[in-house]
Amino acid sequence: MIREYTGDGERLDMLLSRDGEISRSRAAALIKEGCVTVNGKKEDKPSFKPHSGDAIQLDMPDVKPAKAQAQDIPIQILYQDDHLAVVVKPCGMVVHPAAGNDDGTLVNALLYHLDSLSGIGGEMRPGIVHRLDKDTSGLMLVAKDDVTHVALSQQLSDRQMEKHYRAVVYGKMKEPKGDIEKPIGRSKNDRKKMAVDPEGRWAKTEWQVLKEYPDRTLLDVHIITGRTHQIRVHMASIGHPVLGDPLYGHKRMPASPRLMLHAYSLAFTHPVTGERMRFTAPCPFCEESFNEK
C-alpha cells in the first residue's frame, strides 16, 4: 500500500507518524528498510529533513499473519478486553521466538490464550508493544489489533506510559532517592551488552529506597525512557548493580537465585475508552530478599 506525503522541513520519521497511523519508531524502521522515497529516490535516514514541497512516498508492506505456534503455556492475565491485554511474564521466559528460542515464549502462550493479536510486530512478535528481558518478570501490555498497537506505541514513544520496577541492588544507597541521567548505547567492547556512552541515546532513571539491608537495597525504579537494559546499566554505572545480573554485576555481590528485577506497575491511557488504567503485579522476591539467614 502506497502512502503519499509532502515535505515541510520536518524529520522524515516525524512526518510519517504525524497522522497517528503508524508510530514514530515504526516509521523509522520502515525508512531504514528502504520503504520510503523522497522525490523518487530512496531515503534510509529517519533524521533526514525533506524540503518543503518534496514528494514523499511510503510503500507500506502488507501485515503478515503471525506464524509462531500457539502453545498451552500457563500465563497470568490480569486484564483483557477486545483491544488489549495486560499479562504477567514470569522470570526466565523469552518474550518472542528468535534464534535459539523457537518456542516456549510469551508470544506462543498469547497465541493460545488470547482470541486475537495485532500484526504490526511481524510474524514472530504479534501483539508485542514493549519488551522485558528474559530474566525480568512482571507486567507487559499486549495489543489485540493494529490501531490499538499504534496508539499504545505512540504513548510509549511520547513517554505517556508510567512504568515502575522493583529492583534489589548491591550495597547501600547514600541518599533516600535520586536519578540517573546518562546516555546509553551498544557496548563497543561486547555487542551483547549496553553501556553508558556519550554518543548513545538519552536515558533517565529515577529511584527511591524502599528497604535497606547491610549488603543490598530494595528500590522502586521509575524509568522515564525505555532503553535496552536501562535499569541494569544505570544502576551498575553508579556502583549498585542489580543482584543476579550476569552481564553487569561483579563477583563481590551476594549470591542470588535470579535477576532481582520486576516490572511492578504500569499505567497508560486506554486508546478506545480514554480511561487512565493502572495495574500492579506483586514482587515475587522482595520479601525473601531481606529474610535473615
C-alpha positions as CSV (number, residue, x, y, z in Angstrom):
1,M,0.0,0.0,0.0
2,I,1.4,3.4,-1.1
3,R,1.0,6.4,1.2
4,E,2.0,9.9,-0.1
5,Y,3.2,12.8,1.9
6,T,4.6,16.3,1.2
7,G,7.8,17.6,2.8
8,D,7.7,20.6,5.1
9,G,11.2,20.6,6.7
10,E,10.3,18.2,9.5
11,R,12.3,15.0,10.2
12,L,11.2,12.2,8.0
13,D,10.2,9.8,10.8
14,M,8.1,12.5,12.5
15,L,6.4,13.5,9.3
16,L,5.3,9.9,8.5
17,S,4.0,9.3,12.1
18,R,2.2,12.7,12.4
19,D,-1.2,11.4,11.4
20,G,-1.1,8.6,14.0
21,E,-1.4,5.8,11.5
22,I,2.0,4.4,12.5
23,S,4.3,5.2,15.4
24,R,7.5,7.1,15.1
25,S,9.6,4.0,15.9
26,R,7.7,2.0,13.2
27,A,8.2,4.9,10.7
28,A,12.0,4.9,11.5
29,A,12.1,1.1,10.9
30,L,10.3,1.4,7.6
31,I,12.7,4.1,6.5
32,K,15.7,2.0,7.4
33,E,14.2,-0.9,5.5
34,G,14.1,1.1,2.3
35,C,10.4,1.6,2.1
36,V,10.5,5.4,1.7
37,T,11.4,7.6,-1.3
38,V,11.9,11.3,-1.5
39,N,11.4,12.8,-5.0
40,G,11.7,9.2,-6.4
41,K,15.0,8.4,-4.6
42,K,15.2,6.0,-1.6
43,E,16.0,7.6,1.7
44,D,17.1,5.4,4.6
45,K,17.8,8.0,7.3
46,P,14.9,8.7,9.8
47,S,16.5,12.0,10.7
48,F,16.5,13.3,7.0
49,K,14.6,16.5,6.6
50,P,12.8,16.8,3.3
51,H,12.5,20.3,1.8
52,S,9.1,22.0,1.7
53,G,7.1,20.6,-1.2
54,D,9.2,17.4,-1.7
55,A,7.2,14.4,-2.8
56,I,7.4,11.5,-0.3
57,Q,6.1,8.0,-0.8
58,L,5.9,5.2,1.8
59,D,5.5,1.7,0.4
60,M,3.7,0.2,3.4
61,P,4.3,-3.6,3.4
62,D,1.3,-5.8,4.0
63,V,1.0,-7.1,7.5
64,K,1.7,-10.8,7.5
65,P,-0.2,-13.1,9.8
66,A,1.7,-14.4,12.8
67,K,3.5,-17.7,12.2
68,A,4.6,-18.5,15.7
69,Q,2.7,-21.6,17.0
70,A,0.2,-21.4,19.8
71,Q,1.2,-23.3,22.9
72,D,-0.8,-24.1,26.1
73,I,1.7,-22.4,28.4
74,P,0.2,-21.0,31.7
75,I,0.4,-17.2,32.0
76,Q,-1.3,-14.8,34.3
77,I,-3.7,-12.4,32.5
78,L,-4.6,-9.5,34.8
79,Y,-7.0,-7.8,32.3
80,Q,-8.2,-8.1,28.8
81,D,-10.9,-6.6,26.5
82,D,-11.5,-6.5,22.8
83,H,-8.5,-4.3,22.2
84,L,-5.7,-5.1,24.6
85,A,-4.5,-7.3,27.5
86,V,-2.2,-6.9,30.5
87,V,-0.2,-10.0,31.4
88,V,2.5,-11.0,33.9
89,K,5.6,-12.5,32.3
90,P,7.5,-14.9,34.5
91,C,11.2,-14.8,35.1
92,G,13.1,-17.0,32.5
93,M,10.5,-16.6,29.7
94,V,11.6,-15.1,26.4
95,V,9.1,-12.6,25.0
96,H,9.1,-13.7,21.4
97,P,10.6,-16.5,19.2
98,A,14.1,-15.9,17.9
99,A,17.2,-17.8,17.1
100,G,17.7,-20.4,19.8
101,N,14.2,-19.8,21.2
102,D,11.8,-21.2,18.7
103,D,9.0,-21.9,21.2
104,G,8.0,-21.7,24.8
105,T,7.9,-17.9,24.6
106,L,5.3,-15.4,25.8
107,V,4.1,-15.0,22.2
108,N,3.4,-18.7,21.9
109,A,1.4,-18.5,25.1
110,L,-0.5,-15.4,24.0
111,L,-1.5,-17.1,20.7
112,Y,-3.1,-19.8,22.7
113,H,-4.8,-17.8,25.4
114,L,-6.0,-14.7,23.6
115,D,-8.5,-14.6,20.7
116,S,-6.5,-12.1,18.6
117,L,-3.2,-10.2,18.4
118,S,-2.1,-7.2,16.4
119,G,0.1,-8.0,13.3
120,I,2.3,-4.9,13.4
121,G,5.1,-6.6,15.3
122,G,5.5,-9.0,12.4
123,E,5.3,-12.8,12.1
124,M,7.1,-13.6,15.3
125,R,6.2,-10.6,17.5
126,P,2.4,-10.3,17.3
127,G,0.8,-8.0,19.8
128,I,4.1,-7.1,21.5
129,V,4.1,-3.4,22.3
130,H,7.2,-3.4,24.5
131,R,9.7,-5.9,25.8
132,L,11.2,-7.3,29.0
133,D,14.5,-9.1,29.3
134,K,14.2,-12.9,29.6
135,D,15.1,-12.9,33.3
136,T,13.0,-9.8,34.2
137,S,9.5,-10.7,35.4
138,G,6.4,-8.6,35.5
139,L,3.8,-6.6,33.7
140,M,3.5,-6.4,29.9
141,L,1.0,-4.7,27.7
142,V,-0.3,-6.6,24.6
143,A,-2.3,-5.2,21.7
144,K,-5.1,-7.2,20.0
145,D,-5.5,-5.0,16.9
146,D,-3.3,-2.8,14.8
147,V,-5.0,0.5,15.7
148,T,-4.6,-0.1,19.4
149,H,-0.9,-1.2,18.8
150,V,-0.1,2.1,17.1
151,A,-1.8,4.1,19.8
152,L,0.0,2.3,22.6
153,S,3.3,2.5,20.8
154,Q,2.8,6.3,20.4
155,Q,2.1,6.6,24.2
156,L,5.3,4.7,24.8
157,S,7.2,7.0,22.4
158,D,5.7,10.1,23.9
159,R,6.5,8.9,27.5
160,Q,2.9,8.9,28.4
161,M,3.1,5.4,30.0
162,E,4.3,5.2,33.6
163,K,6.4,2.1,34.4
164,H,7.8,1.3,37.9
165,Y,10.0,-1.6,38.7
166,R,11.2,-3.3,41.9
167,A,14.9,-3.9,42.0
168,V,17.2,-5.3,44.6
169,V,20.6,-3.8,44.1
170,Y,24.1,-4.3,45.6
171,G,25.1,-2.2,48.6
172,K,23.5,0.6,50.5
173,M,22.5,3.9,48.8
174,K,23.9,7.1,50.1
175,E,20.6,9.0,49.6
176,P,17.0,8.0,50.0
177,K,16.2,8.8,46.4
178,G,17.9,10.1,43.2
179,D,18.0,9.9,39.5
180,I,20.5,8.8,36.8
181,E,20.6,10.7,33.5
182,K,23.3,9.1,31.3
183,P,23.1,8.2,27.6
184,I,23.1,4.5,26.7
185,G,24.4,2.8,23.6
186,R,25.7,-0.6,22.4
187,S,28.9,-1.5,24.1
188,K,31.9,-1.1,21.8
189,N,33.7,-4.0,23.6
190,D,30.9,-6.5,23.9
191,R,28.0,-6.5,21.4
192,K,25.8,-8.4,23.8
193,K,26.0,-5.6,26.3
194,M,24.8,-2.0,26.5
195,A,26.9,0.8,28.1
196,V,26.9,4.4,29.2
197,D,28.1,6.1,26.1
198,P,28.3,9.9,25.4
199,E,27.2,9.1,21.8
200,G,24.3,6.9,22.9
201,R,20.6,7.8,23.3
202,W,19.4,9.9,26.2
203,A,18.2,7.9,29.1
204,K,16.8,8.8,32.5
205,T,16.0,6.6,35.6
206,E,14.6,7.7,38.9
207,W,15.0,5.5,42.0
208,Q,13.7,5.6,45.6
209,V,14.8,3.4,48.5
210,L,12.0,1.1,49.9
211,K,14.0,-1.1,52.3
212,E,17.6,-1.5,53.3
213,Y,19.9,-4.3,54.4
214,P,23.7,-4.1,55.0
215,D,24.7,-5.6,51.7
216,R,21.6,-4.8,49.5
217,T,18.8,-2.3,49.0
218,L,15.2,-2.7,47.6
219,L,14.4,0.1,45.2
220,D,11.3,1.5,43.4
221,V,12.7,2.4,40.0
222,H,10.8,4.6,37.6
223,I,12.1,4.7,34.0
224,I,11.5,7.9,32.1
225,T,12.9,6.4,28.9
226,G,12.9,2.7,27.9
227,R,16.4,1.9,26.6
228,T,17.6,-1.7,26.3
229,H,19.0,-2.9,29.7
230,Q,18.4,0.7,31.0
231,I,18.0,-0.1,34.7
232,R,20.7,-2.7,34.7
233,V,23.2,-0.4,33.0
234,H,22.3,2.7,35.0
235,M,22.4,1.0,38.4
236,A,25.8,-0.6,37.6
237,S,27.1,2.7,36.5
238,I,26.7,4.2,40.0
239,G,28.2,1.1,41.7
240,H,24.9,-0.6,42.6
241,P,24.2,-3.4,40.0
242,V,21.1,-5.4,40.2
243,L,21.6,-8.6,42.2
244,G,21.8,-11.7,40.0
245,D,22.9,-9.8,36.9
246,P,25.4,-11.9,35.0
247,L,26.2,-9.1,32.5
248,Y,26.6,-6.0,34.6
249,G,27.2,-7.5,38.1
250,H,30.5,-8.4,39.8
251,K,31.9,-11.2,41.9
252,R,31.6,-9.3,45.2
253,M,27.8,-9.3,45.0
254,P,25.9,-11.7,47.3
255,A,24.6,-14.8,45.5
256,S,21.1,-14.5,44.1
257,P,18.7,-17.1,42.6
258,R,17.6,-14.9,39.8
259,L,17.9,-11.4,38.3
260,M,16.3,-9.2,41.0
261,L,14.3,-7.0,38.7
262,H,10.5,-7.0,38.3
263,A,8.1,-4.8,36.3
264,Y,5.8,-3.9,39.2
265,S,3.4,-1.3,38.0
266,L,2.1,0.0,34.6
267,A,-0.2,3.0,33.8
268,F,-1.5,4.0,30.4
269,T,-4.5,5.6,28.7
270,H,-6.9,3.1,27.0
271,P,-6.8,4.1,23.3
272,V,-10.5,3.4,22.8
273,T,-12.2,4.4,26.1
274,G,-9.8,7.2,27.1
275,E,-9.7,5.7,30.6
276,R,-6.4,6.0,32.6
277,M,-5.6,2.5,33.7
278,R,-3.1,1.3,36.3
279,F,-2.0,-2.2,37.1
280,T,0.4,-3.8,39.6
281,A,1.9,-7.2,39.9
282,P,3.2,-8.2,43.4
283,C,7.0,-8.6,43.5
284,P,7.9,-12.3,43.7
285,F,11.2,-11.8,45.5
286,C,11.1,-8.6,47.5
287,E,10.3,-10.0,51.0
288,E,12.5,-13.1,50.7
289,S,15.5,-10.9,49.7
290,F,15.6,-9.5,53.2
291,N,15.0,-12.5,55.3
292,E,17.7,-13.2,57.9
293,K,19.8,-16.3,57.2
